[in-house]
Amino acid sequence: MTPRPGTVLRPTARGIVAIVLAVACWVLADLTRVMPARYLAAALLLALLIGAAGILISRIGLDARRQVLDDAVPVGSVARVQLDLVGRPPLTVLPLGRGAVREHLPAALGGQGDLTLARHMPHVLRVSHRGPHELGPISIIVRDVFGLFHLRRTIEDGQRITGLPVVAELTPAAARATGITREGTVGAAMAPGVGEIGPIARPYATGDDIRRIHWRASARTGQLMTREDEPAEGHSAVVVLDTTRRGEPDPEVEDRLVSHAATVLESLGQNGWEVRVLEASGDEITRTGTRRGLSGTSPLGSEADALEQRSSLMALAELDFDDDCTGIGQDHAAGHTALAIALGPDDGEPFAGLELDRFAGRAANRTAIALRALREDDEDSGRRRPARRIGPGAEADEMGHDGVGADGIRADGTAADGVGADGPLGDPAVGPAPTRSRLGAWTLVRGTTADSLTDLLTAAEAEETP
């Protein structure tokens, strides 16, 4: 059970035994005049006095400050955390007792773990699930040199770490199969970027930049008109995530779908697309414009692209698959959409009740990807792929014992349980090959969580090859 913030001072089981034994020996010595019993009682009382004095001095200035150095990292990666004692409490100068710092972490960050008490306690935490994760309180635990008294100071600081969806590399073949890669070179000059002035004029609205007023249109219409950004015709894409609630949710499937969506979003951005990512209800999760740093000549544009990418990943990290079926029939497509990609769980009838065409507009390229969890009977399919290695960790891990931290990371950055991003290290993942079919005007690809996005899309392309 997670303790409440505050300070608790109490005797340990050993201390209770010492107190009872000291009183019993003192009473026995008074009754029987046995001097050794009195000496033993005096020794026990002296130890209790020394222990109480040490624990009370240790309590002075005992406070800790925790700082998360990496507040958002991809799932499967490690986040650096710096934990320091505030000031120089007497416990760090005098040998008054033994101490440890206990972090009450959620399961997604490795669960509860202990650090040896020191002035500086840097460590790493592995993030195993997508979404925001509260770190929970930290408890400074101190016992005196005899182990007779126990001091616990619990601090709640509200720190959290967000597990971002993993952005994988999409091969050129997979991008061509989906229509992401188009003929010719795609660059920032193909369409006006965000903030560039297009030829469309609209009535002036409060808050519009005075520099964007279209003076010719204003003179012609007799009212102030504002220059409007014109979207790149035929170069806008939509990514739809089927977030409808159907039965018992599978976190593994949901995280994999969101990671595929993040990979598609990144690939579309690199190829000059404007992208809208939508929920099943039609609500917009995130939107990205034409990248301003594609040509490599604008450092500010590259920085703006990086901030936009981080904002999109944070929005995807906090996505919940909890939509109901109301409102799904509304038309949420943009008229200039040229490419549509849908991702959803495969529960036997993928995208059932979701009218995908309403999201696609006039898109000529329409790909729907449905995933299910890898079942035990899939392991007999015979198809094998190499497992990916877990990324590098910190040089040293101070969590836990025997070189293995509470986050499951050894000092060399490997996983203590031997599990990688796609399966156990040294044991490649197995599963059936993705299948391709038609779902109306959409190309439907069905696979498992063991399939990478490239596996899904290149398998679909291979079936089209005569």
Salt bridges, closest charged atoms under 4 A:
ASP30 OD1 - ARG38 NH2 2.52
ASP70 OD2 - ARG80 NE 2.83
ASP71 OD1 - ARG310 NH2 3.25
ASP84 OD1 - HIS120 ND1 2.88
GLU103 OE2 - ARG66 NH1 3.13
GLU103 OE1 - HIS123 NE2 2.86
ASP114 OD1 - ARG102 NE 2.80
ASP157 OD1 - ARG66 NH2 2.76
ASP208 OD2 - ARG202 NH1 2.98
ASP209 OD2 - ARG211 NH2 2.67
GLU228 OE2 - ARG202 NE 2.79
ASP229 OD1 - ARG212 NH2 2.90
ASP242 OD2 - ARG246 NH1 2.77
ASP255 OD1 - ARG130 NE 2.98
GLU266 OE1 - ARG291 NH2 2.75
GLU284 OE1 - ARG276 NE 3.53
GLU284 OE1 - ARG287 NH2 2.98
ASP305 OD1 - ARG292 NE 3.85
GLU308 OE1 - ARG292 NH2 3.88
GLU318 OE2 - ARG160 NH2 3.71
ASP346 OD2 - ARG446 NE 2.83
ASP347 OD2 - ARG246 NE 3.73
GLU355 OE1 - ARG358 NE 2.78
ASP357 OD1 - ARG366 NH1 2.86
ASP377 OD1 - ARG375 NE 3.43
ASP378 OD2 - ARG372 NH1 2.81
ASP422 OD1 - ARG256 NH2 3.64
ASP422 OD2 - ARG388 NE 3.01
ASP427 OD1 - ARG384 NH2 3.83
ASP451 OD1 - ARG383 NH2 2.39
ASP451 OD1 - ARG385 NH1 3.75
ASP455 OD2 - ARG385 NE 3.46
GLU464 OE2 - ARG436 NH2 2.85
